[in-house]
Amino acid sequence: MPVFDFSSTPENEKKQDPICTYTTFRSNEGSASAEKPILILDNSSEKWNHHAVGVFGNQSKRTNFEFKEEGSSAYADILQIDARFVSLIRWLGENHINVRLSGENRNDGYAVYKIRETAFGGGTKLSAEDGFLQFMMERLFLSSAPAEEEQGEDEGEDGDDRKDHAGKYPPVGEKKPGSGKIPRGISRGEKACTESLVHYDEHSVEGQLF
């Protein structure tokens, strides 16, 4: 009888740690523009169109956006996100929601100031659910930036295991070398990328975001 070694997992099947590419910033703006965007995508390899369709990546793998155009795909990492929108962007990626971005190419990246939900199957036609997405985004724009919270170095894993509830997004804190600000209590941002705060449906998501 053959003996199988189940402890030996092929390299391509091993679970990989999520790659978090973004930092968060605090904002109290009541609307977004190219100068004060919702998020910024990497455009170092390609300048993206003013209107672009695609899907946000599943943040349990990598924090990016997949641009879809004429049957081909291209990827760009998320570089910065308004801290109020972290959970919403994560949910869009986890649920593979097709969206249309409006943005502008700047020196520091592709500044996204509008996100619309498009119909299933791609294309630019708006989804019937876009109205609800816009309602939720309006509520987020009306909300205040997450308050900064201090955390001692001795908190260790307790800080990593901390969960935010009722619309409290990961606060923004100290600066790490070579980057912008990162959430306090979150090692390199992985927590912000992997733990979903939103389990979405039109009846429950509002209570979880606010």
N, C-alpha and C positions, 0 to 999 in steps of 0.2 A: 504494500500500500504506500503510495507516495506521501511524503511529509512536506507540509507547506509551512514556510516561515512567515507568519502574518506580521511579524514585527519589522520586517524589511519592506518598506514602502518605497515605490519608485519615486525618483526625485520630482517628476512632473505631477505626482499625485499628493505630495506632501503639502500640508496646510501652510501657507505663507502668511507672515504678519502683514497687516494692512499698511499701506503706504500713505501717510498723510502729507500732503504737499502745501497746505494752506496755513496762513495765520489769520487771526480775526482782528477786526478793528471796531471800536465803539463809535456809534453814530446816533444822533437824535433827529436826523433829517426826516421831514414828513413826506418826502418824495425822492426819487432817484433821477440822476442825470449822468451824462458822460463824465462830468467833473466830480460827482458824488455818487458813485455806482453802488449797486447791491453787492457785486463781486467782481473780481478781476481774474481773467484767464491768461495763461501763458500764450504769447503770440510771437515768441522769438524765432520759431521755425516757419511760421506762416501768418500773414495778415488775414484775419477773418472778415467775412462779409458783414455789412451793417445788420442785415437780418440773416440769422443762421438757425437751422433746425437740427435737432438731435436729442440726445438723452444724457443726463448726468450719470456718471459711473456709480456702481455700488461701492459705498465707502468702506465696506468690509474688505475690499481689495485695494482700491486706489481712488483718491479724490481727484477726479478729472471730468471732462465733458467730451462726449463723442459727437463730433460734427458729422452729419450725414448729408451728402449731396450727390445726386446722379448715380446712385448705387454704390458709392464708395464712402469710406469712413476715414476720419482723421481725429486725433486725440490731442487735447490740451489740458494740462494740469490746472487745477484751481490754485491761485496764488494767494488771494485774500478774499474774505467774506465779512460782510456786516454781521456782527455777532447775533443780531436779532433774527437772522435768516438761516443760521446754521442748521437747525432741526428741519426746516422746510426743505432746504436743498438736499439734506440727507434723505428725507422721505421721497423726494422726486426720483432720486437715484435708486433707492431700494425697490421702488415700484415700477421702474422703467417707464416713467411718464414721458411721452413725447412732448417736447417744448420748442418754442421759437424764441430765440434770444434777439434782443435789439442791443447793439453795442457799438463801441467806437475804439479803434486801435489807437493806443497811446504809447508813449515810450516805456511805461512800466507794465503794459499788457493790454488785453482786450477788456475794456470797461463795460460791463453789462448793466444796463439800467432798466431793462424791461424783460419780463419772462411771461410768455403766454402758453397755455396748454393747447396742443394741436391734436387733431383727430388721430385715432389709431391707424397705423399703417404708414405714418410719415406724411410729408407734404406740409403745406402752409395753412390749410384749412383749420380754423379754430375748433376745438372740441366743445361739446355742449357743457362740459364741466369747467370750462375756462372761467366762467362767471364766478364760480365758487372759489377758484384759485385766486382771482383778483380780489375778492372780498377778504380772503385770509391775508393777502399781502398788504391790503390797505390797513387792516388791523395791526399788522406788524409795524408798518410805518408810523402808526399812531402811538406805538409803545415806546417806552424809554429804553435807552441802552442799558444792558446788564451792568449792575453795580460791580465794581472791583472788589475782590475778596482776598484777604491775606491768608496764606497758608504756611505753617512752619515746616522746616525741612524734616522734622521728626515725625510728621504725620504718615510718611511712607505710603503703604498700600491703602491705608484708610482713605487717603486723598484720591487715589486712583479709583477706588471703588465707590466714590461718592456719586450719587445720582441726583440730577436736577429734575424738579417736577413743576407742574402748573405754570408752564411758560417761562421758567427760569433757565436761561441759556448759559452755557459755560462762560464765566467772566473772563475778561482779558487782563493780562498781568504783565510780568516782567519780560524784558526783551532778551532774546538769546543771540549770541554772536552771529552776524551775517544774515539776520532775518528781521521780520517785524515782530509784533507782539504775539504772545501765545497765551492760551488760557492757563490760569493758575491751577495747580493740582492735576494737570494733565500732562503726562510725560510725552514731550514732542508732539502733542496734539492727537495721539492715537485715540484717546477716549472720545474726543469730539467727533472723530471719524467713524468709530465703530458702533457706538451704542445709540440706538434709535430712540428718540424721545416721542416720536409721533407714530401712532398706529391709526392710519387715516380712514375715515369715511365721513360723509357729509354731516353726520349726526354727532360724532364724537371728537373730531379733530380740533374744533374750536376750544373745547374745554381743556384739551391737553396742551394747546399752544399758549393759552392765556390764563 
